[in-house]
Amino acid sequence: MLFAFAAIISYALHKPALTELSKNGLLWPITSSHQEGISLSTYGKWFFYAPYHYLTDAFSGQIQVFYNFASDLIINGLAKLFSGPAATVQATIYAPLLSFSFIVLGFLSLNSVFNNKALSLVITLVALLGSNSYPYALASREWAGIDALLHVPFHALGLATGQSLGWVLFIPAICTLYKARETNKYSWMLASGAVLGLLFHVHTLTFINIFFIHVFYSIFEVVKNEKSKNRKICIFVFYTAAILITFFINNSRMSLGNALMLGIGFTIANALIEKKWKFYFVTYATSMIVALPFIWYLISHRHQLPIDAATGSEIGPIELLKFYCLYVVALMVLVFVKKDSNISNWLFAVFFATLLLSFNASWGWGNHPYRFAIHLIFPLSIALGWCIFIKSHVVVRALLAIWLIIMIGANAYDVFNWKRIYQNYTIGTVQEAEFYKSVHSNTNSNPGLIINPPEFQYPIGSTQSAMILSYSSNPGLIPDYRYMLESSIFKNRMDIFCNLFPSYPHFNYHTGLRSCGIPFDESSVVMKNQYLKNTILDLYSVRHVASAGEPFGGIVRSSIQKYGWRTIATAPGGFELVEPRMLEKDDVLRLHFSFASDGKKSIKTTVEKSGAYTLVLASRNLDDLNTSEILKNAKIKGHWLVNSSNLDAGHQDIPLNEELIDLISKDGIYFIALINSKKINEYFEINF
């Protein structure tokens, strides 16, 4: 019965996407209308496809990242299983599955606490379908800025991101914590620790929220169970002094590291005071074991991790109170009504821990406080549902129930009229569907790399890349710049891209980098035949260039004749799939990478006729090299290196020294060609 009910609600919430899926199949582009959610959908793809790397960027699969992409790993696992594109799987399979899981796991978890099926179901539905309860918002149905910022599950669960999976696990996390402490059973302790550890892989901020709830709940229990008034005062003084000393040492600022160390310290102190050794050991040992792979990864890359920086907006207390006014009234009723002290203690610990994090900018951290304000809907939904089911205060209960019914009814109306802020859908046209199917079939039959569009106006460029790579079996040449632990390979590959497409308006929103605005050295060596730029693409096994919209679509179209490329598929709106072609000249040798056991790259070629050949290579990084030790006969000026040497017939390595091998291994060259020395002047004007 529960599964059927959850399936019906999930179907209603995602009906537009599921209807299109049944009509057109999984290869049709059916996506969320929220572009940033789409842009994250291919994190984890390159664990299931070559190069088979874990915790690497979403587009190339080559750069290690700091990103909790367990959710996106599930998306791409489902995409691999059903042979569909990640972006469509995200909207049509994973999102409904999350809604279904939210209802089932939420109900079962809450029922384990309250042992009341009706109450548990009401709380679950309030958390899923509740939103802004301010009377004016309910009457006008005009979503304001506060609604976009506080994008509660009703508006955004269907985006199917890591945050969405974190919401699905939030209620199970707090309920298993309650049961673990109250029952002292191994099963609940293992469950509580496992969910906490899993959240470390899923979503950092949700993990932090649940960890703080663990700390607060333990403190609340210590205080509640302490019978001596003097000892209660001592405990209060201890915790207060620890916080004040931390503030004093850090100049009235509390970083995330400080807060976590305090939380760990308080947990140890609570364990010593309570002496509930079994609970603390089993719960937190389990969480450590589950979180260990990501913990080990972070330790291994500790010197590359980003600095904790202030980000996101803090909601003013008045705005927050107006948004949650219905829920807060219910919470206040509970304060004045005697209820089960154990459940009350648990609920208020969840509420106050989350409330404190909702104002984390005020105490010096400043990391997405609005996301924690969103999480307030969980304890407040519990308070609202519980208040409606109390036996006293009939009039108050009736008024709250009517208010709740109006809110849920209005939101249900918006569901059927596609009026949610974020969770709406974009259905591709017939031409776009055929284009993406061409990307899918052509990359599947021709392994290599595909040139994807870099960012230009966040998140449009990243979304275009994600759509292409959702369908492509081949990774992109251009990595995703977000969450990178090291940026040199990204910058070097952008040099390759910008040398091909100098007019592209590249702009990384988060870093301010504009790669294509940095001029190249075009005077030391002048290229007489632009077709030669295909040699670097041949070296990298670039088999396709793809655009999924403007401005890259127009730039690709203008490059087809310039570089001698062949159009494979096209669609209105800037959708282009083209195939680069190597310059078919006996004078120009084809190049390919060879990989050593240590991962370093060398370059091999096949020489048909022995003789003198000239290597022409371009890099922005030549100034960093020891030019006296590069190559014996090399000439260097600006970005260019020119070197002639005699090569015997057959398969062989191009003569390179260790410094050049290191440079090439970091993708540090943006042009390379190996040409018969007798014909070099037909292809280049070398001005040094």
Number of C-alpha atoms within 10 A of each C-alpha: 6 13 11 10 13 20 19 13 16 21 18 15 24 22 17 18 23 19 13 16 21 10 9 14 14 20 20 22 30 27 25 25 17 19 20 17 23 28 24 25 32 30 30 28 34 25 17 15 15 15 14 13 18 19 23 26 28 32 32 27 28 23 23 18 25 19 20 20 24 21 24 25 24 18 29 30 18 18 25 16 9 13 14 19 32 37 30 28 28 30 31 27 21 26 27 26 18 22 26 23 19 27 26 19 17 26 25 19 21 23 17 16 15 14 12 13 14 14 19 23 20 19 26 26 19 22 28 24 20 26 24 25 21 17 16 11 17 19 12 8 14 11 14 11 9 15 17 14 16 22 23 25 25 23 23 22 26 29 28 29 27 26 21 23 26 23 26 23 24 23 24 23 27 26 23 25 26 24 19 23 20 14 12 14 14 14 14 22 27 21 22 29 28 22 24 32 24 22 29 24 22 25 22 15 19 23 22 20 22 23 22 24 25 24 22 24 24 22 23 16 17 17 18 13 11 14 10 10 10 10 12 16 11 12 19 13 12 13 15 12 12 14 15 12 12 19 17 12 10 13 10 13 17 22 22 17 11 16 16 15 13 17 18 15 15 19 19 14 17 21 19 12 13 16 11 13 11 14 24 21 14 20 26 18 17 21 23 17 14 20 20 16 11 17 15 11 12 15 11 11 14 11 9 15 16 11 6 12 11 15 12 14 16 21 19 11 11 9 12 19 16 18 20 19 18 22 26 17 18 22 24 13 18 17 13 8 13 10 14 8 10 12 14 15 19 22 22 20 23 25 21 17 21 28 18 17 26 28 23 22 23 14 14 17 22 24 23 19 25 25 24 24 22 20 25 24 24 25 23 26 25 23 25 29 27 20 26 22 15 15 8 11 12 12 9 15 21 12 12 20 18 12 17 20 14 16 24 20 15 16 22 18 13 14 20 14 10 14 17 20 17 20 25 23 19 15 18 14 14 12 15 20 18 18 22 30 19 18 27 21 13 20 21 14 10 14 17 19 23 30 26 28 30 28 23 18 13 16 18 19 26 28 24 25 28 31 25 31 30 30 26 24 25 30 28 27 28 28 28 26 23 18 19 20 20 14 14 14 17 21 19 23 20 23 24 24 22 21 16 21 17 18 13 22 17 21 19 19 15 10 9 9 13 17 21 21 14 11 10 16 15 11 15 16 21 13 17 12 13 13 19 19 21 22 24 21 27 20 18 17 18 24 20 28 22 29 27 27 19 17 17 25 22 16 18 25 19 12 15 15 11 12 19 16 20 14 16 16 20 22 19 13 15 19 24 26 27 23 19 21 18 20 20 10 9 12 16 21 19 21 22 18 18 13 12 9 6 6 9 16 20 21 18 18 19 17 17 13 12 12 14 14 22 21 19 21 20 23 23 16 14 22 12 9 12 10 15 9 12 18 18 12 11 17 15 18 16 17 21 24 21 21 18 20 15 13 20 13 13 12 12 13 16 16 17 14 13 13 17 21 17 15 19 20 18 16 21 24 23 23 22 22 20 22 22 20 19 12 13 18 13 11 17 15 14 15 9 11
